[in-house]
Structure formats: C-alpha cells, structure tokens
C-alpha cells in the first residue's frame, strides 16, 4: 500500500482518485449490447451468456426443481445464519415505515402524502467469484415490506448453467417472483427492455462491476430508474493509537477481496499505527484464499497520515466513502461531523462485514464518491411518495385569487380560467 504523509490539499483530488475506467471507456460496449437485446431478446441474451459465462442454456428461467435442489445443498448452519440476518434486516427496514402525512394548509385546503410501492423491481445479484446471496436479503426483504408485486432477480450462471444454491435458497426465502440465469450488461438490458423470458421492470437495484454500473446508468435513458451508481466496493478507515492494528487490517482486506478494482484507505493521526497496519495487511493477506484479488486491490489503496482530526475529517468528506469505519478516541467528533458516507461503522468491535451481512442495515451503498449525493438502499427506495389535495368551496375562495394572479403573471391564461370558472360558479 502506498504511504502518504501530510498530503497537500492541492493534491487530494489526485490522491483520492478511484481506480475505475471512465464512462466513455465503457459506454459504447454497453450500448451495443443494449441494442442487440432490445432487438433480439432472448437470442442476444443467450449469445452473450455463451460468450461471457461459457455455457449454453436450455432456458433462462430457474425451475422449481432447481430451487428444491438448492434447498438440499445449503447446509443447515448457513440456513440458520441467513434466517438470523433476514430477521435483523426485516426489523430495521420495517421500522422505516412512515404514516400518512396530512395537513390543512388553509381553511378548506387539505393536502396529504401517501406512499405506494414500485410495482416491478429488478435485482441484479453478482455471481462469479463471489456469489453475493446476502445482497438478495438487502434488496428483496425491503421490496417485500414495501409491497412490490413483481421482484425479478438476475444472476449469472456458472459453467454448468447453474446459479449458486445459496442464491436460489435466499431468493426463494425472500419472495422473489422470477429468477433468471443471466449476468452482466445483458442482464441489465434484459430488465430494461424485457425479453421473452425476462420481465421489463420499473427500477433496477444491485451492485456490480464497472460494466454493470455503466449499464445501470444508461438504463435510465430508456425510462428505467436505478437505486444509485453502485460499482466496485470501497472502504475508508480512520484510526488512531486506540485502534487495534489487526482489526483495521482485517477490515481493509475484507473489502480488498471483493475485486481487483476495489479500493481501501486508512487515514490516521498515528504513524506507528500506519506501520503496524501495513505489517498486518501483508501477514493476513498471505493466508487469504482470494490473495491475488486482495493484493491487486491493495495496490490501488492508500495509507494516509495527517496531523489532526480536523484535516482527517475534511479529507474523508472529500472522498465520500461507501463504507466508513471510525476507530478513534474522539468518536463523537467524526460521528457528528461526517457529511459524506454510505454507511458508518463505529468502534473497534464494529467490523464492516457486520453491515454486509447481519446487523440489519443495508449494504447496497453509493460508491465512487456518490455518497455526496445518494443514500444507500432503504425502504423508501422501493416506494414512491404521492401527494393528494382536496379543496372545498371555502378553500378555493381562500386561495383562488392568488392562483389567478400568479397564473396571469406567468402568461398561462388557461390555468387562470380553471380557477376563475369555479370562483364565478360560487357567486
């Protein structure tokens, strides 16, 4: 990991740059796939599945028999762990429900807001080297609490044409209505346009690599909403001499093993801790099964020393990390003043992996600095706020003249007439 001491603010932008390609590098590839899927449907999907996943499928849809088989292949211990996580995630997201908001703004003018579920949602679940069945919990659980009627899941098949059993078990457990064996750009395209097998959806959720991230962003050009731009995973830890170097190193590596394009950063006011963490990272990385991936991500990562908490916090807010761990003496300073972060983990005994799996918070979070303007997935992500108003005769008399004046000032005579006719009818 590259070590930097007291970097100048003039260099922060370059120092905090993510190891990602620009949209322009990928956009043409994505649009090409989109065009083929839009025009050819399943034929294009199957062609790309054969190209990228090295398998020819008889059917894109997962069958009931495959789900039954998956249940038998998942160990009882893992099932219990998934059920525990599901319970906590349900509890946290159910607590986010809000009641109808109603107010009489003026005598005779009643306004209220109610929430309605998004009817059709699509979930993208990465497979490949790390089948993220935990992401199903993070997406399908709140989708069900919200009341979404159709929940479509896409995940890439392996070389045998199968989806990981834990993914199928969790999807079935969480009420997913249709499971499709398709990954990558073609999965996003399928949910965007719909095919003979993949339903078209109104909003797409889920993380993925840089190609999936760009595909989701481009899907918005075709009338489909997305949760957020969620790409390669990232983590920033702020720590001082009160932190445990082995804990910090384990957290850095837990994100580094996600993918070679992941990024992890340590910001510290202790040079000693930086040295200790560097040693721990090397030691712990050597025994990881995904050592090669973690090492590649570590090469994109930083150990940054700053003199004080004020500079540290300013740098962190500039970065806007997806995951932010606080292991310092003055915890409240960071908790009270952090402005840009997807999810925050506080104290030596709060590993980021707790949020990834079972604490109850959602792990689908904004990356690449988007924490500055996006929230992580929550219950409202699966709902729409609708406003209502009901105006009585007294109410239109109270606000009618103001409407007339404002409409006329904007040159919108028909708007004015709609009120004038009503007011005249009351004379």
C-alpha positions as CSV (number, residue, x, y, z in Angstrom):
1,X,0.0,0.0,0.0
2,X,1.2,3.5,-0.8
3,X,2.0,5.6,2.2
4,X,1.5,9.3,2.1
5,X,2.3,11.8,4.9
6,X,0.5,15.1,5.3
7,X,-0.6,15.4,1.7
8,X,-1.2,18.9,0.4
9,X,-4.9,19.8,-0.1
10,X,-4.0,20.7,-3.7
11,X,-3.1,17.0,-4.3
12,X,-6.2,15.5,-2.6
13,X,-8.1,15.1,-5.8
14,X,-5.4,13.1,-7.5
15,X,-4.6,11.2,-4.3
16,X,-8.3,10.1,-3.7
17,X,-8.9,9.1,-7.4
18,X,-10.7,5.8,-7.7
19,X,-9.1,3.0,-9.9
20,X,-12.1,3.0,-12.3
21,X,-12.5,3.5,-16.0
22,X,-14.5,6.5,-17.2
23,X,-18.0,6.0,-18.6
24,X,-16.7,6.9,-22.0
25,X,-14.4,3.8,-22.0
26,X,-17.3,1.5,-21.5
27,X,-20.4,3.3,-22.8
28,X,-20.1,2.1,-26.4
29,X,-19.8,-1.5,-25.4
30,X,-22.9,-1.2,-23.2
31,X,-24.9,0.5,-25.8
32,X,-24.0,-2.2,-28.3
33,X,-25.3,-4.9,-26.0
34,X,-28.4,-2.9,-25.2
35,X,-29.2,-2.5,-28.9
36,X,-28.9,-6.3,-29.5
37,X,-31.0,-7.3,-26.5
38,X,-33.7,-4.7,-27.4
39,X,-34.0,-6.1,-31.0
40,X,-33.3,-9.8,-30.5
41,X,-34.4,-10.5,-27.0
42,X,-33.5,-14.0,-25.7
43,X,-31.4,-14.7,-28.7
44,X,-29.0,-11.9,-27.8
45,X,-29.1,-12.8,-24.1
46,X,-28.1,-16.4,-24.9
47,X,-25.3,-15.3,-27.2
48,X,-23.7,-13.2,-24.5
49,X,-24.2,-15.8,-21.9
50,X,-22.3,-18.3,-24.1
51,X,-19.6,-15.7,-24.7
52,X,-19.0,-14.5,-21.1
53,X,-20.3,-17.3,-18.9
54,X,-19.1,-20.1,-21.3
55,X,-22.4,-22.0,-21.2
56,X,-25.4,-22.6,-23.5
57,X,-28.7,-22.7,-21.6
58,X,-31.8,-24.6,-22.5
59,X,-33.8,-22.0,-20.5
60,X,-33.0,-18.6,-18.9
61,X,-35.5,-19.1,-16.1
62,X,-34.7,-21.1,-12.9
63,X,-37.1,-24.0,-12.5
64,X,-38.9,-25.2,-9.3
65,X,-36.8,-28.3,-9.3
66,X,-33.6,-26.3,-9.3
67,X,-34.9,-24.3,-6.3
68,X,-35.8,-27.6,-4.4
69,X,-32.4,-29.0,-5.2
70,X,-30.7,-25.8,-3.9
71,X,-32.5,-26.1,-0.6
72,X,-30.9,-29.5,-0.1
73,X,-27.5,-28.3,-1.0
74,X,-27.4,-25.4,1.5
75,X,-26.2,-26.5,5.0
76,X,-28.5,-26.1,8.0
77,X,-25.9,-23.9,9.6
78,X,-25.9,-21.5,6.7
79,X,-29.7,-21.5,6.5
80,X,-29.9,-20.5,10.2
81,X,-27.3,-17.7,9.6
82,X,-29.4,-16.4,6.6
83,X,-32.6,-16.6,8.7
84,X,-30.9,-14.6,11.5
85,X,-29.7,-11.9,9.1
86,X,-33.1,-11.8,7.4
87,X,-34.8,-11.2,10.8
88,X,-32.5,-8.3,11.6
89,X,-32.8,-6.7,8.2
90,X,-36.6,-7.1,8.3
91,X,-36.7,-5.4,11.7
92,X,-34.5,-2.4,10.7
93,X,-36.3,-1.8,7.4
94,X,-39.8,-2.4,8.8
95,X,-39.0,0.3,11.3
96,X,-38.6,2.8,8.4
97,X,-42.3,2.7,7.6
98,X,-43.9,6.1,7.8
99,X,-47.5,7.0,8.3
100,X,-49.7,9.2,6.1
101,X,-48.7,12.9,6.4
102,X,-51.8,15.2,6.3
103,X,-52.3,18.9,6.9
104,X,-54.9,21.6,6.2
105,X,-52.7,24.3,4.7
106,X,-55.5,26.8,4.6
107,X,-59.1,26.6,5.7
108,X,-60.7,24.3,3.1
109,X,-57.5,23.1,1.5
110,X,-56.4,19.6,2.7
111,X,-53.1,18.2,1.5
112,X,-51.6,14.8,2.3
113,X,-48.8,12.4,1.2
114,X,-49.0,8.7,1.0
115,X,-46.5,6.1,-0.2
116,X,-47.1,3.4,-2.8
117,X,-44.8,0.5,-3.8
118,X,-43.0,0.4,-7.1
119,X,-44.8,-2.4,-8.8
120,X,-42.0,-4.1,-10.7
121,X,-38.4,-4.1,-9.5
122,X,-35.3,-5.9,-10.8
123,X,-32.5,-7.2,-8.6
124,X,-29.0,-7.7,-10.0
125,X,-27.0,-10.2,-7.9
126,X,-23.4,-10.7,-8.8
127,X,-22.2,-14.3,-9.1
128,X,-18.8,-15.2,-10.5
129,X,-16.0,-15.4,-7.9
130,X,-18.2,-14.3,-5.1
131,X,-21.9,-15.2,-5.3
132,X,-23.5,-12.4,-3.2
133,X,-26.6,-14.1,-1.8
134,X,-26.5,-11.6,1.0
135,X,-27.5,-8.9,-1.4
136,X,-30.8,-10.6,-2.0
137,X,-31.6,-10.1,1.7
138,X,-30.7,-6.4,1.3
139,X,-33.0,-5.9,-1.7
140,X,-35.8,-8.5,-1.6
141,X,-36.6,-8.0,2.1
142,X,-37.4,-4.3,1.8
143,X,-39.0,-4.9,-1.6
144,X,-41.5,-7.2,0.1
145,X,-42.0,-4.9,3.1
146,X,-42.8,-2.1,0.7
147,X,-45.3,-4.3,-1.2
148,X,-43.7,-4.6,-4.6
149,X,-45.8,-7.0,-6.7
150,X,-43.1,-8.3,-9.0
151,X,-39.5,-9.0,-8.0
152,X,-37.3,-10.2,-10.8
153,X,-33.8,-11.4,-10.0
154,X,-30.9,-11.8,-12.5
155,X,-27.7,-13.6,-11.6
156,X,-25.0,-15.1,-13.9
157,X,-24.9,-18.9,-14.2
158,X,-21.7,-20.9,-13.7
159,X,-20.1,-23.0,-16.4
160,X,-22.6,-25.8,-15.7
161,X,-25.5,-23.5,-16.3
162,X,-26.4,-23.2,-12.6
163,X,-26.8,-20.5,-10.1
164,X,-25.2,-20.9,-6.7
165,X,-27.5,-22.8,-4.3
166,X,-27.3,-20.1,-1.6
167,X,-28.6,-17.5,-4.1
168,X,-31.5,-19.7,-5.1
169,X,-32.4,-20.6,-1.4
170,X,-32.3,-17.0,-0.3
171,X,-34.2,-15.7,-3.3
172,X,-37.0,-18.2,-2.7
173,X,-37.0,-17.4,1.0
174,X,-37.3,-13.7,0.4
175,X,-40.2,-14.0,-2.1
176,X,-38.5,-13.3,-5.4
177,X,-41.1,-13.9,-8.1
178,X,-38.8,-14.8,-11.0
179,X,-35.1,-15.9,-11.1
180,X,-33.2,-15.5,-14.4
181,X,-29.8,-17.1,-15.3
182,X,-28.2,-14.0,-16.8
183,X,-25.5,-11.6,-15.7
184,X,-23.5,-8.6,-16.8
185,X,-24.7,-5.9,-19.2
186,X,-27.1,-8.3,-20.8
187,X,-29.0,-8.8,-17.5
188,X,-29.5,-5.0,-17.1
189,X,-30.5,-4.8,-20.8
190,X,-33.0,-7.6,-20.3
191,X,-34.7,-6.0,-17.3
192,X,-34.6,-2.6,-19.1
193,X,-36.4,-3.7,-22.3
194,X,-37.9,-7.1,-21.4
195,X,-37.4,-10.3,-23.4
196,X,-39.4,-13.4,-24.0
197,X,-38.2,-14.7,-20.5
198,X,-37.1,-11.6,-18.6
199,X,-39.9,-9.2,-17.5
200,X,-39.3,-5.5,-18.0
201,X,-39.1,-3.6,-14.7
202,X,-39.5,-0.1,-13.5
203,X,-36.4,0.2,-11.3
204,X,-33.2,-1.8,-11.1
205,X,-31.2,-2.5,-7.9
206,X,-27.9,-4.1,-7.0
207,X,-24.2,-3.8,-7.2
208,X,-21.8,-5.0,-9.9
209,X,-18.6,-4.4,-11.8
210,X,-17.8,-1.3,-13.8
211,X,-19.7,-2.6,-16.8
212,X,-22.9,-3.3,-14.8
213,X,-22.6,0.1,-13.2
214,X,-22.5,1.9,-16.5
215,X,-25.2,-0.3,-17.9
216,X,-27.5,0.7,-15.0
217,X,-26.7,4.4,-15.6
218,X,-27.5,4.0,-19.3
219,X,-30.7,2.2,-18.5
220,X,-32.1,5.5,-17.2
221,X,-32.0,6.8,-20.8
222,X,-34.7,4.2,-21.6
223,X,-37.2,5.0,-18.8
224,X,-35.9,2.7,-16.1
225,X,-34.9,4.1,-12.7
226,X,-31.9,2.7,-10.7
227,X,-31.1,2.7,-7.0
228,X,-27.7,4.5,-7.4
229,X,-24.4,4.2,-9.3
230,X,-23.0,1.3,-7.3
231,X,-19.7,0.0,-8.6
232,X,-16.5,-1.5,-7.2
233,X,-16.5,-1.7,-3.4
234,X,-14.5,0.7,-1.2
235,X,-13.7,1.3,2.4
236,X,-12.1,4.1,4.4
237,X,-11.0,3.6,8.0
238,X,-10.0,6.5,10.3
239,X,-7.9,5.3,13.2
240,X,-5.6,6.5,15.9
241,X,-3.5,4.8,18.6
242,X,-6.6,3.5,20.3
243,X,-7.3,1.2,17.3
244,X,-6.2,-2.4,17.0
245,X,-4.0,-2.7,14.0
246,X,-5.0,-6.3,13.3
247,X,-8.7,-5.3,13.3
248,X,-8.0,-2.4,11.0
249,X,-6.0,-4.6,8.6
250,X,-8.8,-7.2,8.6
251,X,-11.4,-4.6,7.6
252,X,-9.2,-3.3,4.8
253,X,-8.7,-6.8,3.4
254,X,-12.4,-7.6,3.8
255,X,-13.1,-5.0,1.1
256,X,-10.0,-5.6,-0.9
257,X,-11.0,-9.2,-1.5
258,X,-14.2,-8.1,-3.3
259,X,-12.4,-7.4,-6.5
260,X,-9.2,-6.2,-8.1
261,X,-10.8,-2.8,-8.8
262,X,-11.8,-2.3,-5.1
263,X,-10.1,0.4,-3.1
264,X,-9.3,0.7,0.6
265,X,-7.9,3.6,2.5
266,X,-6.6,4.2,6.0
267,X,-6.4,7.7,7.3
268,X,-4.6,8.0,10.6
269,X,-3.1,10.5,13.0
270,X,-0.6,7.9,14.2
271,X,2.5,7.0,12.2
272,X,3.0,4.0,14.4
273,X,-0.4,2.6,13.7
274,X,0.2,3.0,9.9
275,X,3.3,0.9,10.2
276,X,1.6,-1.7,12.3
277,X,-1.4,-1.9,9.9
278,X,0.9,-2.3,6.9
279,X,2.6,-5.3,8.5
280,X,-0.8,-6.8,9.5
281,X,-2.1,-6.4,5.9
282,X,0.8,-8.3,4.5
283,X,0.6,-11.0,7.1
284,X,-3.2,-11.5,6.9
285,X,-3.3,-11.3,3.1
286,X,-0.8,-14.1,2.7
287,X,-3.3,-16.7,4.1
288,X,-6.4,-15.5,2.2
289,X,-7.9,-17.8,-0.4
290,X,-8.5,-14.7,-2.5
291,X,-5.0,-13.4,-2.0
292,X,-4.4,-12.5,-5.7
293,X,-7.5,-10.4,-5.8
294,X,-6.8,-8.7,-2.5
295,X,-3.2,-7.9,-3.5
296,X,-4.4,-6.2,-6.7
297,X,-6.9,-4.1,-4.8
298,X,-4.2,-3.2,-2.2
299,X,-2.1,-1.9,-5.0
300,X,-4.8,0.7,-5.6
301,X,-5.0,1.6,-1.9
302,X,-3.5,4.2,0.4
303,X,-2.2,4.7,4.0
304,X,-2.5,8.4,4.7
305,X,-1.1,10.2,7.7
306,X,-2.4,13.6,8.8
307,X,-1.6,15.7,11.8
308,X,-5.0,16.1,13.3
309,X,-8.7,15.0,13.3
310,X,-9.8,18.2,11.5
311,X,-7.7,17.5,8.5
312,X,-8.6,13.9,8.6
313,X,-12.4,14.6,8.6
314,X,-12.0,17.1,5.8
315,X,-10.2,14.6,3.6
316,X,-12.8,11.9,4.4
317,X,-15.7,14.1,3.4
318,X,-13.9,15.0,0.2
319,X,-13.5,11.3,-0.6
320,X,-17.1,10.3,0.4
321,X,-16.5,6.6,1.2
322,X,-19.0,3.9,0.6
323,X,-18.1,2.3,4.0
324,X,-16.6,4.4,6.8
325,X,-15.1,2.9,9.9
326,X,-14.3,5.0,13.0
327,X,-11.7,3.7,15.4
328,X,-10.5,6.7,17.3
329,X,-10.6,8.1,20.9
330,X,-12.9,11.1,19.9
331,X,-15.6,9.1,18.2
332,X,-18.3,11.8,18.6
333,X,-16.2,14.3,16.5
334,X,-16.4,12.1,13.5
335,X,-20.0,10.8,14.1
336,X,-21.3,14.3,14.5
337,X,-19.4,15.9,11.6
338,X,-19.3,13.2,8.8
339,X,-21.2,14.5,5.8
340,X,-20.4,12.1,3.0
341,X,-20.5,8.4,3.6
342,X,-22.7,5.5,2.6
343,X,-22.7,3.6,5.9
344,X,-20.8,4.3,9.1
345,X,-19.3,1.7,11.5
346,X,-18.3,2.8,15.0
347,X,-15.7,1.4,17.3
348,X,-13.2,-1.4,17.4
349,X,-15.9,-4.1,17.6
350,X,-18.0,-3.0,14.6
351,X,-16.5,-4.6,11.5
352,X,-17.7,-3.5,8.1
353,X,-18.7,-7.2,7.4
354,X,-21.4,-6.9,10.1
355,X,-23.2,-4.4,7.9
356,X,-22.6,-6.6,4.8
357,X,-24.4,-9.5,6.4
358,X,-26.4,-9.4,9.6
359,X,-26.5,-6.2,11.7
360,X,-29.7,-5.1,9.9
361,X,-28.5,-2.1,7.9
362,X,-28.4,-2.2,4.1
363,X,-25.1,-3.0,2.3
364,X,-26.2,-1.6,-1.1
365,X,-24.4,1.7,-1.0
366,X,-23.2,4.5,-3.2
367,X,-19.6,4.2,-4.4
368,X,-17.1,6.3,-6.4
369,X,-17.9,9.4,-4.4
370,X,-21.7,9.3,-5.0
371,X,-22.2,9.2,-1.2
372,X,-22.0,13.0,-1.6
373,X,-25.5,13.0,-3.2
374,X,-27.0,9.5,-2.9
375,X,-28.4,7.5,0.0
376,X,-27.9,3.8,0.4
377,X,-30.8,1.5,-0.3
378,X,-33.6,1.7,2.3
379,X,-37.3,1.0,2.4
380,X,-38.2,4.3,0.6
381,X,-36.0,3.1,-2.3
382,X,-38.8,0.7,-3.2
383,X,-41.6,3.2,-2.8
384,X,-43.0,6.4,-4.4
385,X,-44.4,9.3,-2.5
386,X,-47.7,10.5,-3.9
387,X,-49.3,13.8,-2.9
388,X,-53.1,14.4,-2.7
389,X,-55.1,17.5,-2.3
390,X,-58.8,18.1,-1.7
391,X,-60.2,21.7,-1.9
392,X,-63.7,22.7,-0.7
393,X,-65.7,25.7,-1.9
394,X,-64.3,27.7,1.0
395,X,-60.8,26.5,0.2
396,X,-61.0,27.7,-3.5
397,X,-62.3,31.0,-2.3
398,X,-59.3,31.3,0.0
399,X,-56.5,30.6,-2.5
400,X,-58.3,31.2,-5.8
401,X,-57.3,34.8,-6.3
402,X,-53.7,34.1,-5.6
403,X,-53.7,31.3,-8.2
404,X,-55.3,33.7,-10.8
405,X,-52.7,36.4,-10.2
406,X,-49.8,34.0,-10.4
407,X,-51.0,32.2,-13.5
408,X,-51.7,35.5,-15.3
409,X,-48.2,36.8,-14.3
410,X,-46.7,33.7,-16.0
411,X,-48.8,34.1,-19.1
412,X,-50.8,30.9,-18.5
413,X,-54.4,32.0,-19.1
414,X,-55.9,28.5,-19.1
415,X,-54.5,28.0,-15.7
416,X,-56.2,31.2,-14.5
417,X,-59.5,30.3,-16.2
418,X,-59.7,26.9,-14.5
419,X,-59.9,28.8,-11.2
420,X,-62.0,31.8,-12.4
421,X,-64.8,29.5,-13.7
422,X,-65.0,27.8,-10.2
423,X,-65.0,31.1,-8.4
424,X,-67.7,32.5,-10.6
425,X,-69.9,29.5,-10.0
426,X,-69.9,30.3,-6.3
427,X,-71.2,33.8,-6.7
